[in-house]
Amino acid sequence: MTRAIAVLGTASDVGKSLIATAICKLFADAGFGPAPFKAQNMSLQAGVTPDGGEMSRAQILQAQACGLRPHVDMNPVLLKPVTEREAEVIALGRVLGRRSAASYFQPGNTLAEVADAALDRLAARYRLLVIEGAGSPVELNLMDRDFVNLRPVRRVDAAIVLVADIDRGGVFAQVKGTLDLLPSADRQRVLGVVVNKFRGDPELFEDGVARLEDLAGVPVLAVVPWANHGLDEEDRPLSLPIDAPPVDGRLNVAVVLHPHVANTDDLAPLLSEPDVAMAWVTNGRALGQRDLVILPGTKATVADLQHHTANGLAEAIRQTDAWVLGLCGGYQMLGRTLIDPLGTDGPGGSWPGLGLLDVETIFAADKQLGTPRFQSAWPSAGHAIDGYEIHHGRTAGMTAPLVEGAGAEVGAVAERAVGCYLHGLLRSDGWRNAFLNRIRREPRPVVVADDLEARISRWARHVRASFRPGGWERLANTL
C-alpha cells in the first residue's frame, strides 16, 4: 500500500518545496522509492519534461531528488501569473489559456478532479508519495475550494509535517495558530514541526523548542539552519544581492530583475566561477562598471520591457559598454521589435525592443516546448549545449548563429550582444568558459560547475543533520 508524507506550511515561502526536496532525496537514498506531488503550483519557475510537458521547476527538482524522470502528474496544475489578477493555466503539461482569479474560483472548476486523478495514478505506481502543500492549509475562506493541501492529504491518508519559518518571526504564533485551525481529524495526522531558516546558534533555541513543543502538543522534528543552497525556490528568484556595487578585481555580472522574472536557475552555474561577482539590478545607475549584463527569462516580456523603459534601465542597457546576454524572454527584448497580434504575451500590438540584435519576435498562441541538444557555433565551435525551451515567441532575423544547424530561432550574436532561447546555456562548462573568456581581461581555465545532483545531495545532508534526536525516526516509522 502506498504511504504518503505531506509537507505543509504555516504560510507561503516558508521553505516547503526545499524541505520536501530533502525528504525526497533522503527517502530515495534509503530505498523507499518516493515520488513528489503538488496538486497545483503558482510559480513562474517552470520547466519541460522529457515528453514535452510543462510543469513547475520545484517538482522537477523533487523528481530529480527521487531519481525519477519528471512527469506532469507530479504537478498536474500550474498557474503562471501574468498580471495581479490573471494567470496562464496549465493542466497536465498543456496550456488551457489565461483566466482571472475570480473565474478560476467559481464553482465548476474541474481542475481539482484532474489533480485527484493524477494523484491516484502516482499512488498506483510508487511506494511513497511526498506531497507538497501550498501557502497555508487553514485559509478559512478558501478551504472549501482548496485542492492542494488537505484534499490530497485525506485522499491518500498522509501524515503531515508542518514547516514554519523562524526567520520571518512569530514562529510560535505560526505553529500554534495553524494547528488550532486544522480540523481535528487532520490535526491528528501531524507528526511534528520543522523550524526552518534558523540563523545563529541553534543551541540558543533549545528553550524555544521546549516551549514550542509544549504549546503545540507535537514534537519539533528539526531546526534547519539557513543555508545558501543554490537551488530553485518556488516563489522567488535565485538568491543574489540586489543593486550591490561592483567588486574590485572581479568579473562583475549584473542580472536584470524583471517584475515577472522566471527560470532563474539558469544563473546558478555562474556561482561556481570564482572570479564572478553577480547581483540583481533594478535601475540604470546600478549598471555602472559591470562587465556583463544578463536579461533572464520572464513570463511577460513586453510588460517587463515597458517597466524597464519607464525607469530608465532599458536605455542604460542600450548605452552600456558591457556585454549583454539575453535568455528566452531576455533574448526577445534584445531584438528590434516584438509583435503580439493575439495578445498572447500581454496587450496586443507592436513594441520596440532594445535593438541590440537584428531580430524580430512574433508571439503565437501555441507554446514552443522542447528539450533540444546543440553544438555551439560561437564563441567557439563544438561545445555541447542542452537544456529546455519554453516560450510563445518565434524569433527570426539575419544574424550570426549561436549554435550549429539553427539560426535566430534558437540564438543570435552581434558585436557584444548574445541571445538564446535555451534554458541551460550557461550549464555547459565549455561554452560558459569560452564566453566568459571573451569578456575577461585574462582567460581562465574551464571550471566544472556544481551540478544539480551535487546541490541536492548537499542540501539533503544539511537537512538530515538538523533533525533532533528521534525526529527522523518518527518520520521514517510512519512508512
C-alpha positions as CSV (number, residue, x, y, z in Angstrom):
1,M,0.0,0.0,0.0
2,T,1.3,3.5,-0.9
3,R,2.3,5.6,2.1
4,A,2.4,9.4,2.0
5,I,4.0,12.3,3.8
6,A,2.6,15.8,3.3
7,V,4.9,18.8,3.8
8,L,2.5,21.6,4.7
9,G,3.4,25.1,5.8
10,T,2.3,27.8,8.1
11,A,2.4,30.3,5.2
12,S,3.7,30.8,1.7
13,D,7.5,31.0,1.3
14,V,8.4,29.1,4.5
15,G,10.5,26.7,2.5
16,K,8.1,23.8,2.0
17,S,9.4,22.9,-1.5
18,L,13.0,22.5,-0.4
19,I,12.2,20.6,2.7
20,A,10.1,18.3,0.5
21,T,13.1,18.0,-1.8
22,A,15.4,17.0,1.0
23,I,12.8,14.4,2.3
24,C,12.5,13.0,-1.3
25,K,16.3,12.6,-1.5
26,L,16.7,11.1,1.9
27,F,14.0,8.5,1.4
28,A,15.2,7.8,-2.2
29,D,18.7,7.1,-0.8
30,A,17.1,4.8,1.8
31,G,15.5,2.7,-0.9
32,F,11.8,3.8,-0.3
33,G,11.2,4.7,-3.9
34,P,9.4,8.0,-3.4
35,A,7.7,10.3,-5.9
36,P,6.7,14.0,-5.5
37,F,3.3,15.5,-5.9
38,K,1.8,19.0,-5.7
39,A,-1.7,19.3,-7.0
40,Q,-1.4,23.0,-8.0
41,N,1.6,25.3,-8.1
42,M,1.6,29.0,-8.7
43,S,5.0,29.9,-9.9
44,L,7.0,31.4,-12.8
45,Q,9.8,28.9,-12.3
46,A,8.7,26.2,-14.8
47,G,10.5,23.6,-16.9
48,V,9.8,20.9,-19.6
49,T,9.5,17.2,-19.0
50,P,11.3,14.7,-21.3
51,D,7.9,14.1,-23.1
52,G,7.4,17.8,-23.7
53,G,5.0,18.8,-20.9
54,E,5.3,21.9,-18.8
55,M,5.5,21.8,-15.0
56,S,6.9,23.6,-12.0
57,R,10.6,23.6,-11.5
58,A,10.0,22.7,-7.8
59,Q,8.5,19.3,-8.7
60,I,11.2,18.8,-11.4
61,L,13.8,19.3,-8.7
62,Q,11.9,16.9,-6.4
63,A,11.7,14.3,-9.1
64,Q,15.4,14.5,-9.6
65,A,15.9,14.1,-5.8
66,C,13.8,10.9,-6.1
67,G,15.9,9.7,-9.0
68,L,12.9,9.9,-11.4
69,R,12.2,11.5,-14.7
70,P,9.7,14.3,-14.1
71,H,6.1,13.7,-15.2
72,V,3.2,16.2,-15.3
73,D,1.2,14.0,-12.9
74,M,3.7,15.2,-10.2
75,N,2.4,18.8,-10.8
76,P,-0.9,18.5,-12.7
77,V,-2.0,22.1,-12.4
78,L,0.4,25.0,-12.9
79,L,-0.6,28.7,-12.7
80,K,1.8,31.3,-14.1
81,P,0.9,34.8,-13.1
82,V,0.7,37.3,-15.9
83,T,-0.9,40.2,-14.1
84,E,-2.0,40.8,-10.5
85,R,-5.4,39.2,-11.3
86,E,-4.8,36.9,-14.2
87,A,-2.7,33.8,-14.8
88,E,-1.9,31.3,-17.5
89,V,-3.4,27.9,-16.6
90,I,-1.5,24.8,-17.5
91,A,-3.1,21.3,-16.9
92,L,-1.2,18.1,-17.3
93,G,1.6,20.0,-19.1
94,R,-0.6,21.8,-21.7
95,V,-1.8,25.4,-21.7
96,L,-5.5,25.9,-21.2
97,G,-5.4,29.6,-21.6
98,R,-5.5,32.7,-19.3
99,R,-8.0,33.0,-16.5
100,S,-8.8,35.6,-13.9
101,A,-8.7,34.7,-10.3
102,A,-12.4,35.4,-10.0
103,S,-13.3,32.9,-12.7
104,Y,-10.8,30.3,-11.5
105,F,-12.5,30.1,-8.1
106,Q,-16.0,29.9,-9.5
107,P,-18.0,26.6,-9.0
108,G,-17.5,24.1,-11.8
109,N,-13.7,24.3,-11.9
110,T,-12.8,20.7,-12.9
111,L,-9.1,21.0,-12.2
112,A,-9.5,19.5,-8.7
113,E,-10.6,16.3,-10.4
114,V,-7.7,16.5,-12.8
115,A,-5.4,16.7,-9.8
116,D,-7.2,13.9,-8.0
117,A,-6.7,11.6,-11.0
118,A,-3.0,12.4,-11.2
119,L,-2.6,11.6,-7.5
120,D,-4.3,8.3,-8.0
121,R,-2.0,7.4,-10.9
122,L,1.1,8.2,-8.8
123,A,-0.3,6.2,-5.9
124,A,-0.7,3.2,-8.1
125,R,3.0,3.4,-9.3
126,Y,5.0,4.4,-6.2
127,R,5.6,3.1,-2.7
128,L,5.8,6.5,-1.1
129,L,4.4,9.9,-2.1
130,V,5.9,13.2,-0.8
131,I,3.1,15.7,-1.1
132,E,3.8,19.5,-1.0
133,G,1.1,21.9,0.1
134,A,0.6,25.5,-1.0
135,G,0.5,28.5,1.3
136,S,-1.4,27.7,4.5
137,P,-3.8,24.7,4.8
138,V,-6.0,26.8,7.1
139,E,-7.1,29.7,4.9
140,L,-10.6,29.5,6.2
141,N,-12.2,31.5,3.3
142,L,-10.6,29.1,0.8
143,M,-10.8,25.7,2.5
144,D,-13.9,24.5,0.6
145,R,-12.1,25.2,-2.7
146,D,-8.5,24.3,-1.8
147,F,-7.4,21.1,-3.5
148,V,-3.7,21.5,-2.8
149,N,-3.5,20.9,0.9
150,L,-6.0,18.8,2.9
151,R,-7.8,17.2,-0.1
152,P,-4.8,15.2,-1.3
153,V,-3.7,14.5,2.3
154,R,-7.1,12.9,3.0
155,R,-7.2,11.1,-0.3
156,V,-4.0,9.1,0.4
157,D,-4.2,9.2,4.2
158,A,-0.9,11.1,4.5
159,A,1.0,12.0,7.6
160,I,1.7,15.8,8.0
161,V,5.0,17.6,8.6
162,L,4.4,21.3,9.3
163,V,7.1,23.7,8.2
164,A,7.4,27.1,9.9
165,D,9.8,30.0,9.0
166,I,11.6,31.3,12.1
167,D,13.5,33.9,10.0
168,R,10.3,36.0,9.5
169,G,9.5,36.0,13.2
170,G,6.4,34.8,15.1
171,V,7.2,31.1,14.9
172,F,5.2,30.3,18.0
173,A,2.1,32.0,16.7
174,Q,2.6,30.5,13.2
175,V,2.6,26.9,14.6
176,K,0.0,27.3,17.3
177,G,-2.4,29.2,15.0
178,T,-2.1,26.7,12.2
179,L,-2.6,23.6,14.4
180,D,-5.5,25.2,16.2
181,L,-7.3,25.9,12.9
182,L,-6.8,22.5,11.5
183,P,-9.9,20.2,11.6
184,S,-9.4,17.8,14.4
185,A,-9.0,14.7,12.2
186,D,-6.3,16.4,10.2
187,R,-4.7,17.7,13.4
188,Q,-4.1,14.1,14.4
189,R,-2.1,13.4,11.3
190,V,0.6,15.9,12.3
191,L,3.9,14.1,13.1
192,G,5.7,17.3,14.1
193,V,7.2,20.6,13.2
194,V,10.2,21.6,11.1
195,V,11.5,25.1,12.2
196,N,13.2,26.4,9.0
197,K,15.6,29.1,8.1
198,F,17.2,29.4,11.6
199,R,20.1,32.0,11.8
200,G,22.6,31.8,14.5
201,D,23.5,29.1,17.1
202,P,20.7,26.5,17.3
203,E,21.6,25.7,20.9
204,L,20.3,29.1,21.9
205,F,16.9,28.0,20.7
206,E,16.7,24.9,23.0
207,D,14.4,26.6,25.4
208,G,12.3,27.8,22.5
209,V,12.0,24.2,21.2
210,A,10.7,23.1,24.6
211,R,8.2,25.9,24.7
212,L,7.1,25.3,21.2
213,E,6.6,21.6,21.8
214,D,4.6,22.3,25.0
215,L,2.5,24.9,23.1
216,A,1.9,22.8,20.0
217,G,1.5,19.4,21.6
218,V,3.7,17.8,18.9
219,P,7.5,17.4,18.7
220,V,9.9,19.7,16.9
221,L,11.4,17.3,14.4
222,A,14.2,19.6,13.2
223,V,15.6,23.1,13.4
224,V,17.1,23.7,10.0
225,P,19.8,26.4,9.8
226,W,19.6,28.9,7.0
227,A,21.9,27.8,4.1
228,N,22.9,29.3,0.7
229,H,21.8,26.1,-1.1
230,G,21.8,27.4,-4.7
231,L,18.6,25.6,-5.6
232,D,15.4,26.6,-7.3
233,E,12.9,28.2,-4.9
234,E,9.3,28.0,-6.0
235,D,8.3,31.6,-5.0
236,R,11.4,33.6,-5.5
237,P,14.3,34.1,-7.9
238,L,17.8,32.8,-7.2
239,S,19.2,34.4,-4.1
240,L,21.6,37.2,-5.1
241,P,22.3,40.7,-3.6
242,I,20.2,43.5,-5.1
243,D,21.8,46.6,-6.5
244,A,25.1,45.7,-4.8
245,P,28.1,47.8,-6.1
246,P,30.7,46.2,-8.3
247,V,33.5,44.3,-6.6
248,D,37.1,45.3,-7.5
249,G,39.1,42.7,-9.2
250,R,36.1,40.5,-10.1
251,L,34.1,39.9,-13.3
252,N,31.1,41.9,-12.4
253,V,27.8,40.5,-13.7
254,A,24.5,42.5,-13.4
255,V,21.3,40.5,-13.7
256,V,18.2,42.5,-14.6
257,L,15.4,41.8,-12.1
258,H,12.3,41.7,-14.2
259,P,8.9,42.1,-12.4
260,H,7.9,38.7,-13.9
261,V,11.4,37.1,-13.8
262,A,11.4,33.4,-14.4
263,N,13.6,30.3,-14.6
264,T,16.4,31.9,-12.7
265,D,18.2,28.6,-12.1
266,D,19.8,29.5,-15.5
267,L,22.2,31.7,-13.5
268,A,23.3,29.1,-10.9
269,P,26.4,27.9,-12.9
270,L,27.9,31.3,-12.6
271,L,28.0,30.8,-8.8
272,S,30.7,28.3,-9.4
273,E,33.0,30.7,-11.2
274,P,35.5,32.0,-8.5
275,D,36.1,35.4,-10.3
276,V,32.4,36.3,-10.9
277,A,30.5,38.7,-8.7
278,M,26.8,38.6,-9.5
279,A,24.0,40.9,-8.4
280,W,20.4,41.7,-9.3
281,V,20.0,45.2,-10.7
282,T,16.7,47.2,-10.7
283,N,17.8,50.5,-12.2
284,G,20.2,52.0,-14.8
285,R,22.5,53.5,-12.2
286,A,23.4,50.0,-11.0
287,L,24.8,49.1,-14.4
288,G,28.0,51.2,-14.0
289,Q,31.3,49.3,-14.1
290,R,29.7,45.9,-15.0
291,D,31.4,43.6,-17.4
292,L,28.3,41.6,-18.3
293,V,24.6,42.3,-18.2
294,I,22.2,39.4,-18.2
295,L,18.5,39.6,-19.1
296,P,17.0,36.4,-17.8
297,G,13.7,34.8,-18.7
298,T,10.3,36.4,-18.0
299,K,6.6,35.4,-18.2
300,A,5.7,38.9,-19.5
301,T,8.3,40.1,-22.0
302,V,6.5,43.2,-23.2
303,A,5.3,44.3,-19.8
304,D,8.7,43.9,-18.2
305,L,10.4,45.8,-21.1
306,Q,7.9,48.6,-20.6
307,H,8.7,48.6,-16.9
308,H,12.5,48.9,-17.7
309,T,11.8,51.6,-20.3
310,A,9.8,53.7,-17.7
311,N,12.5,53.6,-15.1
312,G,15.5,54.2,-17.5
313,L,17.0,50.7,-17.2
314,A,16.3,49.9,-20.9
315,E,18.2,53.0,-22.1
316,A,21.0,52.2,-19.8
317,I,21.3,48.7,-21.3
318,R,21.3,50.2,-24.8
319,Q,24.2,52.5,-23.8
320,T,26.3,50.2,-21.8
321,D,29.8,49.2,-22.9
322,A,29.3,45.8,-21.1
323,W,28.5,42.6,-22.9
324,V,24.8,41.7,-22.8
325,L,23.3,38.2,-22.7
326,G,19.6,37.6,-23.1
327,L,17.9,34.3,-22.2
328,C,14.5,33.4,-23.5
329,G,12.3,36.5,-22.8
330,G,15.6,38.4,-22.3
331,Y,16.6,37.3,-25.8
332,Q,13.3,38.6,-27.2
333,M,13.9,42.0,-25.5
334,L,17.3,42.4,-27.3
335,G,15.7,42.4,-30.8
336,R,14.3,45.3,-32.9
337,T,10.6,44.6,-32.5
338,L,8.1,42.5,-30.5
339,I,4.8,41.8,-32.3
340,D,1.9,40.3,-30.4
341,P,-1.1,40.1,-32.8
342,L,-3.3,37.9,-30.5
343,G,-2.4,39.5,-27.1
344,T,-0.6,36.3,-26.1
345,D,2.1,37.9,-24.1
346,G,0.1,40.9,-23.0
347,P,-1.7,43.7,-24.7
348,G,-1.9,43.1,-28.5
349,G,0.3,45.3,-30.7
350,S,3.8,46.0,-31.8
351,W,6.5,47.2,-29.4
352,P,10.1,48.3,-29.9
353,G,12.8,46.2,-28.4
354,L,16.3,47.2,-27.2
355,G,17.6,47.0,-30.8
356,L,20.9,45.2,-29.8
357,L,20.2,42.3,-32.1
358,D,18.8,42.4,-35.7
359,V,15.9,40.0,-34.9
360,E,12.2,40.3,-34.6
361,T,9.9,38.3,-32.3
362,I,6.2,37.4,-33.1
363,F,4.2,35.9,-30.3
364,A,2.0,32.9,-31.2
365,A,-0.9,31.2,-29.3
366,D,0.9,27.8,-29.2
367,K,3.9,27.4,-26.9
368,Q,7.3,26.1,-28.0
369,L,8.3,23.3,-25.6
370,G,11.2,21.0,-26.0
371,T,14.5,19.6,-24.7
372,P,16.9,20.0,-27.6
373,R,20.6,19.4,-27.9
374,F,23.0,21.5,-29.9
375,Q,26.7,22.1,-30.7
376,S,27.9,25.7,-30.3
377,A,28.9,27.8,-33.3
378,W,30.1,30.8,-31.2
379,P,32.2,31.9,-29.4
380,S,34.0,28.7,-30.4
381,A,32.6,25.7,-32.2
382,G,31.8,22.2,-30.8
383,H,30.7,22.8,-27.2
384,A,27.7,20.5,-26.3
385,I,24.7,22.5,-25.2
386,D,21.4,21.1,-23.9
387,G,18.5,22.4,-21.9
388,Y,14.9,23.2,-22.5
389,E,12.8,25.7,-24.5
390,I,9.6,27.2,-23.1
391,H,8.3,30.3,-24.9
392,H,5.4,31.7,-27.0
393,G,7.6,33.9,-29.2
394,R,9.1,32.9,-32.6
395,T,12.2,34.9,-33.4
396,A,13.8,35.4,-36.8
397,G,16.5,37.6,-38.3
398,M,19.7,37.6,-40.3
399,T,22.4,37.5,-37.6
400,A,25.3,35.3,-36.8
401,P,24.1,32.0,-35.3
402,L,24.8,30.8,-31.8
403,V,24.5,27.1,-32.4
404,E,25.2,24.8,-35.4
405,G,22.3,24.0,-37.6
406,A,20.0,26.7,-36.4
407,G,19.6,30.4,-36.7
408,A,17.8,33.1,-34.8
409,E,15.0,30.7,-33.9
410,V,17.5,29.4,-31.2
411,G,20.0,32.1,-30.7
412,A,22.0,35.0,-32.3
413,V,25.1,37.0,-31.8
414,A,26.1,40.6,-32.9
415,E,29.0,42.6,-31.5
416,R,28.7,42.4,-27.7
417,A,25.1,41.2,-27.6
418,V,24.1,37.5,-27.4
419,G,20.7,36.0,-27.2
420,C,19.4,32.4,-26.8
421,Y,16.1,30.6,-26.1
422,L,17.8,27.6,-24.5
423,H,17.5,27.4,-20.7
424,G,20.6,25.6,-19.6
425,L,23.0,27.5,-21.9
426,L,25.3,28.5,-19.0
427,R,25.3,24.9,-17.7
428,S,27.7,23.9,-20.5
429,D,31.0,24.3,-18.8
430,G,32.9,24.6,-22.1
431,W,30.6,27.2,-23.6
432,R,30.4,29.2,-20.4
433,N,34.2,29.3,-20.2
434,A,34.6,30.3,-23.8
435,F,32.0,33.1,-23.4
436,L,33.4,34.5,-20.2
437,N,36.9,34.4,-21.6
438,R,35.7,36.8,-24.3
439,I,34.9,39.2,-21.5
440,R,37.7,38.6,-19.1
441,R,40.9,40.6,-19.2
442,E,42.9,37.4,-18.9
443,P,41.5,34.0,-19.9
444,R,40.9,31.4,-17.2
445,P,40.7,27.6,-17.4
446,V,37.3,25.7,-17.5
447,V,35.5,25.4,-14.2
448,V,33.2,22.5,-13.7
449,A,30.0,23.9,-12.2
450,D,28.4,22.4,-9.2
451,D,25.8,20.2,-10.9
452,L,22.2,20.0,-9.7
453,E,22.6,16.5,-8.2
454,A,25.5,17.7,-6.0
455,R,23.5,20.6,-4.8
456,I,20.5,18.4,-4.0
457,S,22.7,15.9,-2.1
458,R,24.4,18.7,-0.1
459,W,21.1,20.2,0.8
460,A,19.6,16.8,1.9
461,R,22.6,16.2,4.1
462,H,22.2,19.6,5.7
463,V,18.5,18.9,6.5
464,R,19.2,15.4,7.8
465,A,21.9,16.8,10.2
466,S,19.3,19.3,11.5
467,F,16.9,16.6,12.8
468,R,16.6,16.4,16.6
469,P,17.1,13.1,18.4
470,G,14.3,10.8,17.4
471,G,12.9,13.2,14.8
472,W,14.0,11.4,11.7
473,E,13.0,8.1,13.2
474,R,9.5,9.4,13.9
475,L,9.2,10.4,10.2
476,A,10.6,7.1,8.9
477,N,8.5,5.0,11.2
478,T,5.3,6.2,9.6
479,L,6.2,4.2,6.5
